């Protein structure tokens, strides 16, 4: 039996992020969204070989410093700055992976389709959750073949459109919405 892969996301990390999160935790860019992006990312990491640690951390940092639920220029960069402040305190990550995390957060709203596999998996994990804002993800706007697969695309879109609350929010993160 293969060893159980543990998450780099701890309750302490989630608390540290939420203590600085200015928006409602249950909002469209909040905890439910982070958790769906995390689950999307876990699936993509498994099928693509992308770095799971980076993909998981991206899920919780990419929108963590938004100041509103609409257009919020610079929120990805602010999320990566928070990731820098919490590195070594609330989570550990090697330098190469940290550089990927920063780039993934900084550029996640730019619409890029090319780049490092881990970056593309991060961006697809987020794009697969666009249904929550009334946008159906288009395969040609996704970065990886795995994200374009009909089964994953339909699974993620359906969950997003109904604002699905993954069990990991309470079970792994200890957050009760």
C-alpha positions in Angstrom: 0.0 0.0 0.0 1.5 3.4 -1.0 2.2 5.9 1.9 -0.5 8.4 2.6 0.5 11.8 1.2 0.0 14.4 3.8 -0.9 18.0 3.0 1.4 21.0 3.5 -1.7 22.9 4.6 -2.1 22.9 8.3 -4.7 24.4 10.6 -2.0 26.8 11.9 -1.4 28.0 8.3 -5.1 28.4 7.6 -5.5 30.4 10.8 -2.6 32.6 10.0 -4.1 33.4 6.5 -7.6 33.9 7.8 -6.4 36.2 10.6 -5.4 38.6 7.7 -8.2 37.9 5.3 -10.4 41.0 5.1 -13.4 39.5 3.2 -16.1 37.1 4.4 -14.7 33.6 4.8 -17.6 32.2 2.8 -17.4 34.7 0.0 -16.8 33.8 -3.7 -13.0 34.2 -3.3 -12.9 32.7 0.2 -12.4 29.4 2.0 -14.8 27.3 -0.2 -13.1 28.5 -3.3 -9.6 27.8 -1.8 -10.7 24.3 -0.9 -12.2 23.5 -4.4 -9.0 24.9 -6.0 -7.0 22.6 -3.6 -9.0 19.6 -4.6 -8.8 20.5 -8.3 -5.0 20.9 -7.8 -4.6 17.6 -6.1 -6.2 15.8 -9.0 -4.1 17.7 -11.5 -0.9 17.1 -9.5 -1.6 13.4 -9.4 -2.2 13.2 -13.2 0.4 15.6 -14.4 3.3 15.2 -12.0 3.2 18.8 -10.9 4.6 19.7 -7.5 1.7 19.0 -5.1 3.2 21.1 -2.3 3.3 24.2 -4.6 -0.2 23.5 -6.0 -1.7 23.1 -2.5 -0.1 26.3 -1.2 -1.2 28.2 -4.3 -4.8 27.2 -3.5 -4.7 29.0 -0.2 -2.5 32.0 -1.0 -3.6 33.1 -4.5 -6.7 35.0 -3.4 -5.8 35.4 0.3 -5.2 39.1 0.1 -8.1 40.3 -2.0 -9.7 43.5 -0.8 -12.9 43.0 -2.7 -14.9 40.4 -4.6 -14.7 42.2 -7.9 -11.7 43.4 -9.9 -8.8 43.6 -7.5 -5.6 44.4 -9.3 -2.5 43.2 -7.5 -4.2 40.7 -5.2 -2.1 37.8 -6.5 1.1 39.7 -5.7 -0.2 40.6 -2.2 -1.0 36.9 -1.8 2.6 35.9 -2.7 3.9 38.6 -0.3 1.9 36.9 2.5 3.3 33.6 1.4 6.7 35.1 1.9 5.9 36.4 5.4 4.6 33.0 6.5 7.3 30.9 5.0 9.4 29.3 7.7 6.8 30.2 10.3 3.6 28.5 9.2 4.9 26.2 6.4 8.2 25.1 4.9 9.1 25.1 1.2 12.4 24.8 -0.6 13.7 27.7 -2.6 12.9 26.3 -6.0 9.3 25.5 -5.0 8.9 28.9 -3.3 9.9 30.6 -6.5 7.2 28.7 -8.4 4.6 29.5 -5.7 5.4 33.3 -6.0 5.2 33.2 -9.8 1.9 31.2 -9.7 0.3 33.7 -7.4 1.7 36.8 -9.1 0.5 35.7 -12.6 -2.7 33.8 -11.9 -5.0 36.4 -13.4 -2.9 37.0 -16.6 -4.4 34.2 -18.7 -1.1 32.5 -19.5 -1.2 29.1 -21.0 2.5 28.2 -21.2 5.2 27.8 -18.6 6.4 25.4 -16.0 4.1 22.4 -15.5 3.5 23.2 -11.8 2.5 26.8 -12.8 0.1 25.5 -15.3 -1.5 23.1 -12.9 -1.9 25.9 -10.4 -3.6 28.2 -12.9 -5.9 25.4 -14.2 -6.9 24.4 -10.6 -8.2 28.0 -10.2 -9.7 28.3 -13.7 -11.6 25.0 -13.1 -13.5 26.9 -10.4 -14.8 29.7 -12.5 -18.4 28.4 -12.5 -18.9 30.1 -9.1 -18.8 33.5 -11.0 -21.0 32.3 -13.9 -18.1 31.5 -16.3 -17.9 28.0 -17.8 -14.2 27.1 -18.2 -13.3 26.8 -21.9 -10.9 24.0 -22.7 -8.8 26.2 -25.0 -8.2 28.6 -22.0 -6.8 25.7 -19.8 -3.1 25.0 -19.7 -3.0 21.3 -19.3 -4.5 18.4 -21.3 -5.5 16.8 -18.0 -7.7 19.9 -17.1 -9.3 19.7 -20.5 -10.5 16.2 -20.0 -14.3 16.2 -20.1 -14.7 14.2 -16.8 -12.5 16.5 -14.7 -13.9 19.6 -16.4 -17.5 18.6 -15.7 -16.8 17.5 -12.1 -15.0 20.7 -11.2 -17.6 23.0 -13.0 -20.6 21.3 -11.4 -19.0 21.7 -7.9 -18.1 25.3 -8.6 -21.5 26.3 -9.9 -23.3 25.0 -6.8 -20.7 26.5 -4.4 -19.8 23.0 -3.1 -18.2 23.0 0.3 -15.5 20.3 0.4 -15.3 18.3 3.6 -11.6 19.2 4.0 -12.6 22.7 5.2 -13.8 21.3 8.5 -12.0 18.0 8.6 -8.4 19.2 7.6 -8.6 22.9 8.2 -10.8 23.1 11.3 -12.9 25.9 9.7 -16.7 25.8 10.2 -18.7 28.0 7.9 
